[in-house]
Amino acid sequence: MERGVTTMELMEVVLSKENLNRAYKKVKSNKGASGVDKLSTEELGNYIRENREFIIDSLRNRKYIPKPVRRVYIPKSNGKKRPLGIPTALDRTIQQAIAQPISDIYEEVFSDYSYGFRPNRSCHGAIKQALDYLNSGYEWVIDIDIEQFFDKVNHDKLIQILREQVNDSSVLNLIQKYLKAGVMEKGIIKATKTGVPQGGPLSVVLSNIYLDKLDKALEERGLRFVRYADDVLIFTRSEKAANRVMTSISSWIERKLFLKVNATKSKVVRPMRSKYLGFTFLKNGGEWKVKPTSEKKAKLYKVMREYLKRGKATSRSLAVTIKRVNQIVMGWINYFRIGMIKMFMEKFGQWLRHKIRVIIMKQWKNSKTIYRNLSYINRKYKNNFDDESIYKVANSRLGWYKRSGMDVVNYILNPTLLETKIKDRAGLLNPLNYYLRKVGI
């Protein structure tokens, strides 16, 4: 969309058949939970077909009333819970239809140093930009934490900012309705006087629009910064400059955006003590690089331990277990591959293979089956273990974990065998090899 399309015609762009169809397809592909009306994304198509003209007329005539969002909580890595607001499937579609043309308008306005929820931009871009600053000598980091940003956005200020680019009063009126739609929790509707509830397509666009004012203020001051949603890092050459910037920018945020900077979480630190988007910084060979934080590594182990609990895992088919394990590990590596994770992947891979061997051995259950299966694999792949060694493993009184770590089991159920696709069962992913392929080593 051209930037000039910001007049009264914007609502017609929102309601155009092409834009609404695109929004519907996006919402349907994302699936997601139902809102307060319990209408699923699978049922959404029929509902829209039956009520299309009524919905469009009510939107055009400013009579449409969004339903409250359904409040849910998702766990955060620090043990706390993040509140999400789930709009109805219809409201998600309408929000997406608004977000699409507004995003097009603002793409020409947004800062080059804003990376969150924008086309062709990602966390990786934000991290690479941060590394560019560090390797250019800006080695003091100002980590600004905006307290409860999504819950505290000032509605009047947001509409004021929107008016600078979006002059269609019908669209602004509809956005205001969504901001004030309320939240339903345990059957009780609560008014929303501030904030943009996380969970709807509009929230990320509106948050970027709101914080674009911060981006512009930082640019005007000639500061090096990177922002992903409400996660902001600023880089300076000295501690003195960093402290000065921290004070002035914190004051600016509170005065101009009516947001509170969390004084206990915001800090001036050296890069290795900074955490950003799951990464932390380290110097290697005279160059700044990144690696996953200890918390992110620990979380991978925790997720795997939970999924591979023997009671649950042995009752599933090995094919199902390996498929899901591969998905989890690939997702983790795809995100953290820009960091230094080679040694961690090697160690994690050894641990993972041991867990899978435990499951295989326990699924074989009794000594006779263990002996028969190990003997068969031993002969087939010419591992050259004698019958007595295999018999000792099969009849050992050691626990499953220790027995699965014995040399006979390690060599017979070796990495190559575990990684081999057998019939309908995928091979177990080798984390180190997958990582090395991803980074082209």
GILIN-V884208 format. One record per residue. N is the residue number from 1. RES is the residue in three letters. SS is DSSP state (H for helix, E for strand, - for the rest). PHI is phi in degrees with one decimal (999 if undefined). PSI is psi in whole degrees, -180 to 180 (none if undefined). Layout:
n=N res=RES ss=SS phi=PHI psi=PSI
n=N res=RES ss=SS phi=PHI psi=PSI
This chain:
n=1 res=MET ss=- phi=999 psi=140
n=2 res=GLU ss=- phi=-76.9 psi=149
n=3 res=ARG ss=- phi=-61.8 psi=-25
n=4 res=GLY ss=- phi=-65.9 psi=-18
n=5 res=VAL ss=- phi=-80.6 psi=69
n=6 res=THR ss=- phi=-129.9 psi=16
n=7 res=THR ss=- phi=-97.9 psi=-158
n=8 res=MET ss=- phi=-61.7 psi=-15
n=9 res=GLU ss=- phi=-77.2 psi=-8
n=10 res=LEU ss=H phi=-61.2 psi=-39
n=11 res=MET ss=H phi=-61.8 psi=-34
n=12 res=GLU ss=H phi=-68.9 psi=-33
n=13 res=VAL ss=H phi=-66.1 psi=-44
n=14 res=VAL ss=H phi=-58.1 psi=-43
n=15 res=LEU ss=- phi=-89.9 psi=3
n=16 res=SER ss=- phi=-63.9 psi=149
n=17 res=LYS ss=H phi=-57.7 psi=-44
n=18 res=GLU ss=H phi=-62.3 psi=-45
n=19 res=ASN ss=H phi=-67.2 psi=-43
n=20 res=LEU ss=H phi=-66.5 psi=-40
n=21 res=ASN ss=H phi=-64.2 psi=-40
n=22 res=ARG ss=H phi=-63.4 psi=-42
n=23 res=ALA ss=H phi=-64.7 psi=-44
n=24 res=TYR ss=H phi=-60.6 psi=-46
n=25 res=LYS ss=H phi=-62.4 psi=-38
n=26 res=LYS ss=H phi=-64.5 psi=-47
n=27 res=VAL ss=H phi=-65.1 psi=-42
n=28 res=LYS ss=H phi=-64.8 psi=-40
n=29 res=SER ss=H phi=-69.2 psi=-31
n=30 res=ASN ss=H phi=-75.8 psi=-17
n=31 res=LYS ss=- phi=57.4 psi=-115
n=32 res=GLY ss=- phi=90.3 psi=164
n=33 res=ALA ss=- phi=-76.9 psi=163
n=34 res=SER ss=- phi=-77.8 psi=157
n=35 res=GLY ss=- phi=-90.4 psi=-156
n=36 res=VAL ss=- phi=-66.6 psi=-23
n=37 res=ASP ss=- phi=-86.8 psi=-4
n=38 res=LYS ss=- phi=64.6 psi=13
n=39 res=LEU ss=- phi=-77.4 psi=122
n=40 res=SER ss=- phi=-83.5 psi=165
n=41 res=THR ss=H phi=-65.8 psi=-26
n=42 res=GLU ss=H phi=-69.5 psi=-32
n=43 res=GLU ss=H phi=-87.6 psi=-11
n=44 res=LEU ss=H phi=-61.1 psi=-42
n=45 res=GLY ss=H phi=-57.4 psi=-49
n=46 res=ASN ss=H phi=-63.4 psi=-40
n=47 res=TYR ss=H phi=-62.5 psi=-43
n=48 res=ILE ss=H phi=-66.7 psi=-42
n=49 res=ARG ss=H phi=-60.7 psi=-40
n=50 res=GLU ss=H phi=-75.2 psi=-25
n=51 res=ASN ss=H phi=-122.1 psi=14
n=52 res=ARG ss=H phi=-54.7 psi=-52
n=53 res=GLU ss=H phi=-63.9 psi=-41
n=54 res=PHE ss=H phi=-62.4 psi=-44
n=55 res=ILE ss=H phi=-62.5 psi=-48
n=56 res=ILE ss=H phi=-65.2 psi=-43
n=57 res=ASP ss=H phi=-62.6 psi=-42
n=58 res=SER ss=H phi=-67.9 psi=-33
n=59 res=LEU ss=H phi=-69.9 psi=-43
n=60 res=ARG ss=H phi=-66.9 psi=-34
n=61 res=ASN ss=- phi=-96.3 psi=11
n=62 res=ARG ss=- phi=62.7 psi=27
n=63 res=LYS ss=- phi=-102.5 psi=-7
n=64 res=TYR ss=- phi=-70.5 psi=134
n=65 res=ILE ss=- phi=-117.7 psi=111
n=66 res=PRO ss=- phi=-64.6 psi=149
n=67 res=LYS ss=- phi=-84.1 psi=156
n=68 res=PRO ss=- phi=-60.7 psi=154
n=69 res=VAL ss=E phi=-82.7 psi=152
n=70 res=ARG ss=E phi=-90.2 psi=123
n=71 res=ARG ss=E phi=-79.8 psi=126
n=72 res=VAL ss=E phi=-132.7 psi=163
n=73 res=TYR ss=E phi=-125.7 psi=134
n=74 res=ILE ss=E phi=-116.7 psi=143
n=75 res=PRO ss=E phi=-68.4 psi=142
n=76 res=LYS ss=- phi=-100.3 psi=165
n=77 res=SER ss=- phi=-64.7 psi=-23
n=78 res=ASN ss=- phi=-88.7 psi=9
n=79 res=GLY ss=- phi=92.8 psi=-16
n=80 res=LYS ss=- phi=-81.6 psi=179
n=81 res=LYS ss=E phi=-122.3 psi=141
n=82 res=ARG ss=E phi=-99.5 psi=127
n=83 res=PRO ss=E phi=-76.5 psi=134
n=84 res=LEU ss=E phi=-120.2 psi=148
n=85 res=GLY ss=E phi=-114.7 psi=117
n=86 res=ILE ss=E phi=-98.3 psi=109
n=87 res=PRO ss=- phi=-71.1 psi=165
n=88 res=THR ss=- phi=-63.8 psi=161
n=89 res=ALA ss=H phi=-59.2 psi=-38
n=90 res=LEU ss=H phi=-66.0 psi=-45
n=91 res=ASP ss=H phi=-65.4 psi=-34
n=92 res=ARG ss=H phi=-63.0 psi=-39
n=93 res=THR ss=H phi=-65.9 psi=-45
n=94 res=ILE ss=H phi=-66.2 psi=-43
n=95 res=GLN ss=H phi=-59.3 psi=-42
n=96 res=GLN ss=H phi=-63.7 psi=-38
n=97 res=ALA ss=H phi=-65.9 psi=-33
n=98 res=ILE ss=H phi=-74.9 psi=-44
n=99 res=ALA ss=H phi=-62.0 psi=-36
n=100 res=GLN ss=H phi=-61.0 psi=-57
n=101 res=PRO ss=H phi=-68.5 psi=-32
n=102 res=ILE ss=H phi=-67.2 psi=-40
n=103 res=SER ss=H phi=-60.7 psi=-41
n=104 res=ASP ss=H phi=-60.2 psi=-42
n=105 res=ILE ss=H phi=-62.1 psi=-48
n=106 res=TYR ss=H phi=-78.9 psi=-17
n=107 res=GLU ss=H phi=-59.4 psi=-28
n=108 res=GLU ss=- phi=-80.9 psi=-11
n=109 res=VAL ss=- phi=-106.0 psi=-36
n=110 res=PHE ss=- phi=-60.1 psi=154
n=111 res=SER ss=- phi=-70.9 psi=149
n=112 res=ASP ss=- phi=-67.5 psi=-14
n=113 res=TYR ss=- phi=-103.3 psi=14
n=114 res=SER ss=E phi=-104.2 psi=122
n=115 res=TYR ss=- phi=-118.0 psi=-7
n=116 res=GLY ss=- phi=-86.0 psi=130
n=117 res=PHE ss=- phi=54.4 psi=47
n=118 res=ARG ss=- phi=-130.4 psi=154
n=119 res=PRO ss=- phi=-59.4 psi=137
n=120 res=ASN ss=- phi=58.4 psi=26
n=121 res=ARG ss=- phi=-130.7 psi=154
n=122 res=SER ss=- phi=-157.5 psi=176
n=123 res=CYS ss=H phi=-58.6 psi=-39
n=124 res=HIS ss=H phi=-60.2 psi=-40
n=125 res=GLY ss=H phi=-62.6 psi=-41
n=126 res=ALA ss=H phi=-63.5 psi=-43
n=127 res=ILE ss=H phi=-65.1 psi=-43
n=128 res=LYS ss=H phi=-64.0 psi=-37
n=129 res=GLN ss=H phi=-65.3 psi=-41
n=130 res=ALA ss=H phi=-60.5 psi=-42
n=131 res=LEU ss=H phi=-64.2 psi=-36
n=132 res=ASP ss=H phi=-59.8 psi=-44
n=133 res=TYR ss=H phi=-62.3 psi=-48
n=134 res=LEU ss=H phi=-60.3 psi=-44
n=135 res=ASN ss=- phi=-77.3 psi=-4
n=136 res=SER ss=- phi=-99.7 psi=7
n=137 res=GLY ss=- phi=100.7 psi=1
n=138 res=TYR ss=- phi=-91.8 psi=82
n=139 res=GLU ss=- phi=-104.5 psi=16
n=140 res=TRP ss=E phi=-114.2 psi=133
n=141 res=VAL ss=E phi=-114.3 psi=130
n=142 res=ILE ss=E phi=-105.2 psi=112
n=143 res=ASP ss=E phi=-102.7 psi=107
n=144 res=ILE ss=E phi=-99.5 psi=123
n=145 res=ASP ss=E phi=-107.3 psi=114
n=146 res=ILE ss=E phi=-88.1 psi=120
n=147 res=GLU ss=- phi=-67.4 psi=122
n=148 res=GLN ss=- phi=45.2 psi=51
n=149 res=PHE ss=H phi=-52.1 psi=-54
n=150 res=PHE ss=H phi=-64.4 psi=-22
n=151 res=ASP ss=H phi=-90.6 psi=-15
n=152 res=LYS ss=H phi=-115.2 psi=1
n=153 res=VAL ss=- phi=-56.0 psi=131
n=154 res=ASN ss=E phi=-79.9 psi=119
n=155 res=HIS ss=H phi=-61.5 psi=-45
n=156 res=ASP ss=H phi=-62.8 psi=-41
n=157 res=LYS ss=H phi=-65.6 psi=-40
n=158 res=LEU ss=H phi=-62.8 psi=-46
n=159 res=ILE ss=H phi=-63.9 psi=-39
n=160 res=GLN ss=H phi=-60.0 psi=-44
n=161 res=ILE ss=H phi=-66.1 psi=-42
n=162 res=LEU ss=H phi=-60.9 psi=-37
n=163 res=ARG ss=H phi=-60.7 psi=-23
n=164 res=GLU ss=- phi=-64.6 psi=-29
n=165 res=GLN ss=- phi=-119.5 psi=-25
n=166 res=VAL ss=- phi=-114.0 psi=103
n=167 res=ASN ss=- phi=-98.6 psi=8
n=168 res=ASP ss=- phi=-85.9 psi=112
n=169 res=SER ss=H phi=-66.2 psi=-29
n=170 res=SER ss=H phi=-66.4 psi=-42
n=171 res=VAL ss=H phi=-67.4 psi=-44
n=172 res=LEU ss=H phi=-62.5 psi=-39
n=173 res=ASN ss=H phi=-62.5 psi=-41
n=174 res=LEU ss=H phi=-68.4 psi=-40
n=175 res=ILE ss=H phi=-62.4 psi=-42
n=176 res=GLN ss=H phi=-59.3 psi=-40
n=177 res=LYS ss=H phi=-62.0 psi=-40
n=178 res=TYR ss=H phi=-67.6 psi=-37
n=179 res=LEU ss=H phi=-64.9 psi=-32
n=180 res=LYS ss=- phi=-106.6 psi=16
n=181 res=ALA ss=- phi=-67.0 psi=-22
n=182 res=GLY ss=- phi=90.6 psi=171
n=183 res=VAL ss=E phi=-128.0 psi=132
n=184 res=MET ss=E phi=-101.8 psi=122
n=185 res=GLU ss=E phi=-134.5 psi=122
n=186 res=LYS ss=- phi=54.5 psi=40
n=187 res=GLY ss=- phi=81.3 psi=-2
n=188 res=ILE ss=E phi=-109.7 psi=131
n=189 res=ILE ss=E phi=-90.8 psi=127
n=190 res=LYS ss=E phi=-113.1 psi=139
n=191 res=ALA ss=- phi=-68.8 psi=150
n=192 res=THR ss=- phi=-113.1 psi=104
n=193 res=LYS ss=- phi=-88.7 psi=-24
n=194 res=THR ss=E phi=-139.9 psi=165
n=195 res=GLY ss=- phi=95.5 psi=162
n=196 res=VAL ss=- phi=-124.8 psi=100
n=197 res=PRO ss=- phi=-55.0 psi=127
n=198 res=GLN ss=- phi=-68.0 psi=136
n=199 res=GLY ss=- phi=133.9 psi=-22
n=200 res=GLY ss=- phi=-105.5 psi=156
n=201 res=PRO ss=H phi=-60.4 psi=-28
n=202 res=LEU ss=H phi=-74.6 psi=-29
n=203 res=SER ss=H phi=-61.0 psi=-42
n=204 res=VAL ss=H phi=-70.7 psi=-36
n=205 res=VAL ss=H phi=-67.5 psi=-47
n=206 res=LEU ss=H phi=-65.5 psi=-35
n=207 res=SER ss=H phi=-66.6 psi=-40
n=208 res=ASN ss=H phi=-65.0 psi=-39
n=209 res=ILE ss=H phi=-64.5 psi=-43
n=210 res=TYR ss=H phi=-63.6 psi=-47
n=211 res=LEU ss=H phi=-82.1 psi=-6
n=212 res=ASP ss=H phi=-61.6 psi=-29
n=213 res=LYS ss=H phi=-63.3 psi=-38
n=214 res=LEU ss=H phi=-66.1 psi=-44
n=215 res=ASP ss=H phi=-54.9 psi=-46
n=216 res=LYS ss=H phi=-66.2 psi=-38
n=217 res=ALA ss=H phi=-64.9 psi=-41
n=218 res=LEU ss=H phi=-67.1 psi=-40
n=219 res=GLU ss=H phi=-65.2 psi=-42
n=220 res=GLU ss=H phi=-61.4 psi=-29
n=221 res=ARG ss=- phi=-87.2 psi=-1
n=222 res=GLY ss=- phi=71.0 psi=27
n=223 res=LEU ss=- phi=-88.5 psi=148
n=224 res=ARG ss=E phi=-88.7 psi=123
n=225 res=PHE ss=E phi=-149.4 psi=166
n=226 res=VAL ss=E phi=-143.7 psi=139
n=227 res=ARG ss=E phi=-133.7 psi=133
n=228 res=TYR ss=E phi=-127.7 psi=107
n=229 res=ALA ss=- phi=55.8 psi=-122
n=230 res=ASP ss=- phi=-97.8 psi=11
n=231 res=ASP ss=E phi=-92.2 psi=111
n=232 res=VAL ss=E phi=-120.1 psi=130
n=233 res=LEU ss=E phi=-121.4 psi=139
n=234 res=ILE ss=E phi=-122.2 psi=143
n=235 res=PHE ss=E phi=-121.1 psi=133
n=236 res=THR ss=E phi=-132.1 psi=170
n=237 res=ARG ss=- phi=-85.9 psi=-22
n=238 res=SER ss=- phi=-137.3 psi=159
n=239 res=GLU ss=H phi=-65.4 psi=-38
n=240 res=LYS ss=H phi=-61.3 psi=-47
n=241 res=ALA ss=H phi=-63.8 psi=-39
n=242 res=ALA ss=H phi=-62.5 psi=-44
n=243 res=ASN ss=H phi=-64.5 psi=-39
n=244 res=ARG ss=H phi=-64.1 psi=-44
n=245 res=VAL ss=H phi=-65.5 psi=-42
n=246 res=MET ss=H phi=-55.3 psi=-47
n=247 res=THR ss=H phi=-64.5 psi=-48
n=248 res=SER ss=H phi=-70.9 psi=-40
n=249 res=ILE ss=H phi=-72.3 psi=-37
n=250 res=SER ss=H phi=-61.0 psi=-42
n=251 res=SER ss=H phi=-64.2 psi=-43
n=252 res=TRP ss=H phi=-61.5 psi=-44
n=253 res=ILE ss=H phi=-60.7 psi=-41
n=254 res=GLU ss=H phi=-73.6 psi=-36
n=255 res=ARG ss=H phi=-79.1 psi=-42
n=256 res=LYS ss=H phi=-93.8 psi=-33
n=257 res=LEU ss=- phi=-108.3 psi=-2
n=258 res=PHE ss=- phi=56.5 psi=37
n=259 res=LEU ss=- phi=-116.4 psi=155
n=260 res=LYS ss=- phi=-103.5 psi=131
n=261 res=VAL ss=E phi=-87.5 psi=128
n=262 res=ASN ss=- phi=-73.9 psi=106
n=263 res=ALA ss=- phi=-66.1 psi=-30
n=264 res=THR ss=- phi=-79.7 psi=-30
n=265 res=LYS ss=- phi=-93.1 psi=-27
n=266 res=SER ss=- phi=-76.3 psi=139
n=267 res=LYS ss=E phi=-157.5 psi=159
n=268 res=VAL ss=E phi=-105.0 psi=120
n=269 res=VAL ss=E phi=-141.5 psi=165
n=270 res=ARG ss=E phi=-76.3 psi=155
n=271 res=PRO ss=H phi=-54.7 psi=-39
n=272 res=MET ss=H phi=-67.5 psi=-12
n=273 res=ARG ss=H phi=-103.8 psi=8
n=274 res=SER ss=- phi=-101.0 psi=144
n=275 res=LYS ss=E phi=-123.0 psi=131
n=276 res=TYR ss=E phi=-144.9 psi=119
n=277 res=LEU ss=- phi=54.5 psi=35
n=278 res=GLY ss=- phi=90.7 psi=-3
n=279 res=PHE ss=E phi=-111.8 psi=160
n=280 res=THR ss=E phi=-132.5 psi=165
n=281 res=PHE ss=E phi=-104.0 psi=150
n=282 res=LEU ss=E phi=-148.6 psi=157
n=283 res=LYS ss=E phi=-100.9 psi=128
n=284 res=ASN ss=E phi=-135.8 psi=117
n=285 res=GLY ss=- phi=61.4 psi=35
n=286 res=GLY ss=- phi=80.1 psi=4
n=287 res=GLU ss=E phi=-125.1 psi=140
n=288 res=TRP ss=E phi=-75.4 psi=133
n=289 res=LYS ss=E phi=-136.1 psi=-179
n=290 res=VAL ss=E phi=-126.4 psi=160
n=291 res=LYS ss=E phi=-147.8 psi=160
n=292 res=PRO ss=E phi=-64.2 psi=148
n=293 res=THR ss=- phi=-67.9 psi=160
n=294 res=SER ss=H phi=-57.9 psi=-36
n=295 res=GLU ss=H phi=-63.7 psi=-40
n=296 res=LYS ss=H phi=-69.9 psi=-36
n=297 res=LYS ss=H phi=-66.4 psi=-46
n=298 res=ALA ss=H phi=-61.7 psi=-36
n=299 res=LYS ss=H phi=-67.0 psi=-37
n=300 res=LEU ss=H phi=-61.0 psi=-47
n=301 res=TYR ss=H phi=-60.1 psi=-43
n=302 res=LYS ss=H phi=-62.8 psi=-45
n=303 res=VAL ss=H phi=-61.2 psi=-44
n=304 res=MET ss=H phi=-66.3 psi=-44
n=305 res=ARG ss=H phi=-58.3 psi=-43
n=306 res=GLU ss=H phi=-63.6 psi=-45
n=307 res=TYR ss=H phi=-71.1 psi=-32
n=308 res=LEU ss=- phi=-98.7 psi=18
n=309 res=LYS ss=- phi=-54.1 psi=131
n=310 res=ARG ss=H phi=-55.5 psi=-42
n=311 res=GLY ss=H phi=-58.3 psi=-44
n=312 res=LYS ss=H phi=-76.7 psi=-45
n=313 res=ALA ss=H phi=-67.2 psi=-37
n=314 res=THR ss=H phi=-73.0 psi=-21
n=315 res=SER ss=H phi=-84.3 psi=-13
n=316 res=ARG ss=- phi=-92.7 psi=160
n=317 res=SER ss=- phi=-71.6 psi=149
n=318 res=LEU ss=H phi=-61.7 psi=-33
n=319 res=ALA ss=H phi=-61.5 psi=-44
n=320 res=VAL ss=H phi=-65.7 psi=-45
n=321 res=THR ss=H phi=-61.2 psi=-49
n=322 res=ILE ss=H phi=-65.5 psi=-38
n=323 res=LYS ss=H phi=-59.9 psi=-46
n=324 res=ARG ss=H phi=-70.6 psi=-40
n=325 res=VAL ss=H phi=-58.1 psi=-46
n=326 res=ASN ss=H phi=-59.8 psi=-42
n=327 res=GLN ss=H phi=-62.0 psi=-46
n=328 res=ILE ss=H phi=-63.8 psi=-47
n=329 res=VAL ss=H phi=-67.7 psi=-42
n=330 res=MET ss=H phi=-61.9 psi=-42
n=331 res=GLY ss=H phi=-60.9 psi=-43
n=332 res=TRP ss=H phi=-64.1 psi=-48
n=333 res=ILE ss=H phi=-66.1 psi=-41
n=334 res=ASN ss=H phi=-58.2 psi=-36
n=335 res=TYR ss=H phi=-77.4 psi=-46
n=336 res=PHE ss=H phi=-92.4 psi=6
n=337 res=ARG ss=- phi=-63.3 psi=-21
n=338 res=ILE ss=- phi=-77.9 psi=-6
n=339 res=GLY ss=- phi=-98.2 psi=173
n=340 res=MET ss=- phi=-84.4 psi=101
n=341 res=ILE ss=- phi=-131.5 psi=12
n=342 res=LYS ss=H phi=-58.7 psi=-52
n=343 res=MET ss=H phi=-65.7 psi=-39
n=344 res=PHE ss=H phi=-64.4 psi=-41
n=345 res=MET ss=H phi=-64.5 psi=-37
n=346 res=GLU ss=H phi=-64.1 psi=-47
n=347 res=LYS ss=H phi=-66.3 psi=-44
n=348 res=PHE ss=H phi=-64.3 psi=-40
n=349 res=GLY ss=H phi=-60.8 psi=-42
n=350 res=GLN ss=H phi=-62.2 psi=-45
n=351 res=TRP ss=H phi=-61.8 psi=-44
n=352 res=LEU ss=H phi=-63.8 psi=-44
n=353 res=ARG ss=H phi=-62.8 psi=-37
n=354 res=HIS ss=H phi=-63.5 psi=-42
n=355 res=LYS ss=H phi=-61.2 psi=-40
n=356 res=ILE ss=H phi=-68.4 psi=-38
n=357 res=ARG ss=H phi=-61.5 psi=-40
n=358 res=VAL ss=H phi=-58.8 psi=-45
n=359 res=ILE ss=H phi=-64.4 psi=-45
n=360 res=ILE ss=H phi=-60.1 psi=-48
n=361 res=MET ss=H phi=-61.4 psi=-42
n=362 res=LYS ss=H phi=-69.9 psi=-33
n=363 res=GLN ss=H phi=-67.5 psi=-29
n=364 res=TRP ss=H phi=-72.2 psi=-22
n=365 res=LYS ss=- phi=68.1 psi=-79
n=366 res=ASN ss=- phi=-97.7 psi=166
n=367 res=SER ss=H phi=-59.5 psi=-40
n=368 res=LYS ss=H phi=-63.6 psi=-45
n=369 res=THR ss=H phi=-66.1 psi=-43
n=370 res=ILE ss=H phi=-60.4 psi=-46
n=371 res=TYR ss=H phi=-62.1 psi=-47
n=372 res=ARG ss=H phi=-62.1 psi=-47
n=373 res=ASN ss=H phi=-69.1 psi=-43
n=374 res=LEU ss=H phi=-65.0 psi=-39
n=375 res=SER ss=H phi=-64.2 psi=-42
n=376 res=TYR ss=H phi=-62.5 psi=-48
n=377 res=ILE ss=H phi=-65.7 psi=-38
n=378 res=ASN ss=H phi=-58.8 psi=-45
n=379 res=ARG ss=H phi=-69.8 psi=-46
n=380 res=LYS ss=H phi=-60.8 psi=-42
n=381 res=TYR ss=- phi=-102.8 psi=11
n=382 res=LYS ss=- phi=53.3 psi=53
n=383 res=ASN ss=- phi=-81.3 psi=-15
n=384 res=ASN ss=- phi=66.9 psi=27
n=385 res=PHE ss=- phi=-84.3 psi=144
n=386 res=ASP ss=- phi=-82.6 psi=162
n=387 res=ASP ss=H phi=-58.8 psi=-36
n=388 res=GLU ss=H phi=-62.4 psi=-42
n=389 res=SER ss=H phi=-62.9 psi=-44
n=390 res=ILE ss=H phi=-68.1 psi=-39
n=391 res=TYR ss=H phi=-60.9 psi=-41
n=392 res=LYS ss=H phi=-61.2 psi=-42
n=393 res=VAL ss=H phi=-64.5 psi=-47
n=394 res=ALA ss=H phi=-62.9 psi=-32
n=395 res=ASN ss=- phi=-107.2 psi=11
n=396 res=SER ss=- phi=-64.7 psi=147
n=397 res=ARG ss=- phi=-93.1 psi=2
n=398 res=LEU ss=- phi=-64.4 psi=157
n=399 res=GLY ss=- phi=-66.0 psi=166
n=400 res=TRP ss=H phi=-56.8 psi=-41
n=401 res=TYR ss=H phi=-65.0 psi=-47
n=402 res=LYS ss=H phi=-71.3 psi=-39
n=403 res=ARG ss=H phi=-62.9 psi=-37
n=404 res=SER ss=- phi=-74.1 psi=-10
n=405 res=GLY ss=- phi=-98.3 psi=1
n=406 res=MET ss=- phi=-70.6 psi=152
n=407 res=ASP ss=H phi=-54.1 psi=-42
n=408 res=VAL ss=H phi=-57.8 psi=-47
n=409 res=VAL ss=H phi=-68.0 psi=-43
n=410 res=ASN ss=H phi=-60.0 psi=-41
n=411 res=TYR ss=H phi=-79.8 psi=-39
n=412 res=ILE ss=H phi=-73.9 psi=-47
n=413 res=LEU ss=- phi=-92.6 psi=62
n=414 res=ASN ss=- phi=-79.2 psi=167
n=415 res=PRO ss=H phi=-53.7 psi=-42
n=416 res=THR ss=H phi=-61.5 psi=-43
n=417 res=LEU ss=H phi=-65.3 psi=-45
n=418 res=LEU ss=H phi=-62.4 psi=-32
n=419 res=GLU ss=- phi=-83.1 psi=-6
n=420 res=THR ss=- phi=-82.9 psi=132
n=421 res=LYS ss=- phi=-72.3 psi=128
n=422 res=ILE ss=E phi=-125.9 psi=113
n=423 res=LYS ss=- phi=53.3 psi=-120
n=424 res=ASP ss=- phi=-90.4 psi=4
n=425 res=ARG ss=E phi=-98.7 psi=124
n=426 res=ALA ss=- phi=-68.2 psi=155
n=427 res=GLY ss=- phi=-73.9 psi=149
n=428 res=LEU ss=- phi=-68.4 psi=130
n=429 res=LEU ss=- phi=-62.9 psi=135
n=430 res=ASN ss=- phi=-90.9 psi=106
n=431 res=PRO ss=H phi=-55.6 psi=-43
n=432 res=LEU ss=H phi=-64.0 psi=-48
n=433 res=ASN ss=H phi=-63.5 psi=-40
n=434 res=TYR ss=H phi=-63.4 psi=-45
n=435 res=TYR ss=H phi=-59.2 psi=-47
n=436 res=LEU ss=H phi=-62.4 psi=-36
n=437 res=ARG ss=H phi=-66.8 psi=-40
n=438 res=LYS ss=H phi=-64.1 psi=-35
n=439 res=VAL ss=- phi=-98.0 psi=7
n=440 res=GLY ss=- phi=72.0 psi=33
n=441 res=ILE ss=- phi=-99.1 psi=none
